[in-house]
Amino acid sequence: MKFFKEFRKQEVLALMYRIFLAYVFYQIARFLFWYFNKEAIKVGSVADYFNLSFHGIAFDTTAILYVNSLFILLSLIPIVINTQKGYQKMLFWLYFITNGIAYAMNFGDFVYFKFAQTRLTSAAFQVAEHETNIGKVFTAAIIQNPFVLLWFVLLMALWVFLYKKVKVTEHKPVKLIPYFTWSILCLCVVAVLVVGGIRGDFKHSTRPINLVDANRFAKIPCQGNLVLNSTFSFFRTLGTNNFKEVHYVDEKFINDNIQPYKTYDRKVAQRPNIVIFIVESFSREYSGAFNKDKNIKDYVSYTPFIDSLANKSLIFPNTFANGRQSIHGMSSVLAGIPSLTDAFTNSPYSNQKIQSIVSVCNELGYDTSFYHGAPNGSMGFLGFGNILGFKHYFGKTEYNHDEDFDGIWSIWDEPFLQYFAKNVGKTQPFMATVFTASSHHPFKIPEKYQGKFKKGKNQMHEPIQYTDYSIKKYFETAKKQPWYNNTIFVFTGDHTNEVYYPEYEKSMNRFAVPILLYSPNPEYHLKGINLEEAQQIDIYPTLADLIGYNKKIRSWGRSLVSDKKYPSIIANSDGGMEQFIMGNYIYRFDGKNVVGIYDKGDLGLEKNLVDHIKTPETEKGKLMAKAWYQDYMDRVINRKLN
């Protein structure tokens, strides 16, 4: 019996048990993740859930082995003292510190998935590096979601309890030759298994599994997030750069079909001022003016002022965002640059000369400014604003009244928009962009307005009403300014937020934001309802057209008010694949091939037609997706965005 102890059977079995525990608790976290986000991730049946969770084991394996590689090595390395109490205690702390941190990533997504619409990735670093309030945001999240913390504490306590149920008794090896021989052999076998587990496959010709592979097992794209775990998605995106040149079509095809350069020939007697509102988390779902034809049962609007403004504006009720985060909204709206799987603004290529509505206005002699009531530099807006060429930046520092600070994010919307209304227009013509902030987690409104707005069906409904009210007060002040009558106002959202109605739980409607164009000057003819698909990147060419910029502009969007019929290609990404709406279909593209084709009315992406349809339109659509992606990569990487 002593001889067999040299083969370290109890240590190997204990290691297997401890790694097995990680699998068990990752499955528990997967179930809780789905439970907290079941409105956004529809699962048809219990069998479907178990099928998705089964395929998630491969992704769990990668995550668990990433986190436990050192623990596995130290558990098996032959150093004689492995079974001693002090060494086992060291292994205990290593195991639970590393696994505890990694496990907590999944619990963070219980809350933030509904906002980010994707699992945690390393892009969180780029978001966090511009913020000084991360501690406050984290504290507020815990206060608002105490059950998430409670579940984490209880499950970690249970994990510790179960870990301690299997102990390694102390044993000093006597026969060192079999001890070291077996240990080295065991380490070699385990090393092969770990490498294969981390890759997700033992085939040398197969690339390691990535986020997009989760969608192989999903009936609808959003279910891929259930197959994944947050630890995997975070580690797999560390140090990644998916910006790579590709060559699918010739330049003539791109120039003829994608038409990345547009020209407009509008003549204007007097150049209008431009005011762009990028409203934080402004989903189309919240505004009645954009839902009149949606046939949503028991629908309630939470933007009464925007609804009234829409009655005398040109609105687009079928608009989509081109990104998933606030900084994505800024690049899309102002520069016509969408964010794909990897965000352009977080890439090594963002610091280049970029043609945008800012540069166009600067060229025409406009005074350009950007307003955001958060601490200067927050969200990366100041840095990207400098790249775009804004002449002025006004943030919390310039506002200089900290008593109006909400304590976490920024100056409350109402006082900051009053400041905005009174501070612009000293030089005309001007182009000013304001990024609001109050309609955001942790979903608070000023104390003096408690009880003024209806609570609604979810947490976003009250703060979006406050922002709507703040915009109303802004217009009351703006109307008194000498620049008002010759100004074009644009409203859109940066991205969506909490969802209540099933219509907006659909995958594509997770990008559903509004576009509204308003001017008190009737000469601009900005009235009516346009039901064509639109997107944030259409705003830049639309405004360039309206102000009479007649030179060539670089844009994947198009003017929404021109008679010229440039191609409409709606582009965005769910964080795993690129998505295009073209003609009668929605196309999902993995960087190499179109892997999904859906009828345009199938916004939930429930019926993939890729293997069942082959028409001239869909065959060209596949080529168009490749061509658009090729042109995007070429222009970003080779710095041809000017």
Secondary structure, DSSP 4 states (H G I P E B T S, - for coil): -HHHHTTTHHHHHHHHHHHHHHHHHHHHHHHHHHHHTTTTS----HHHHHHHHHHHHHHHHHHHHHHHHHHHHHHHS--S-TTSHHHHHHHHHHHHHHHHHHHHHHHHHHHHHHHHSS---THHHHHHTT-S-HHHHHHHHHHH-HHHHHHHHHHHHHHHHHHHTS-PPP---S-HHHHHHHHHHHHHHHHHHHHHHHHT---TTSPPP-GGGGGGG-SSGGGHHHHS-HHHHHHHTTT--------SS-HHHIIIII--EE------SSPPEEEEEEETT--GGG-GGG-TTS--TT---S-HHHHHHHTTSEEETTEE-S-SSHHHHHHHHHH-----SS-GGGSTTSSS----HHHHHHHTT-EEEEEE-SSTTGGGHHHHHHHHT-SEEE-HHHH--GGGB-SSSSB-HHHHHHHHHHHS-SSSSEEEEEE--SSSTT----GGGTTTS---SSTTHHHHHHHHHHHHHHHHHHTTSTTGGGEEEEEEESS-----SGGGGSTGGGGB--EEEE-S-GGG---EE--S-EEGGGHHHHHHHHTT--S-EE-SS--TT-SS-----EEEE-SSSEEEEETTEEEEE-SSSEEEEEETT-TT--S--TTT---HHHHHHHHHHHHHHHHHHHHHHTT---
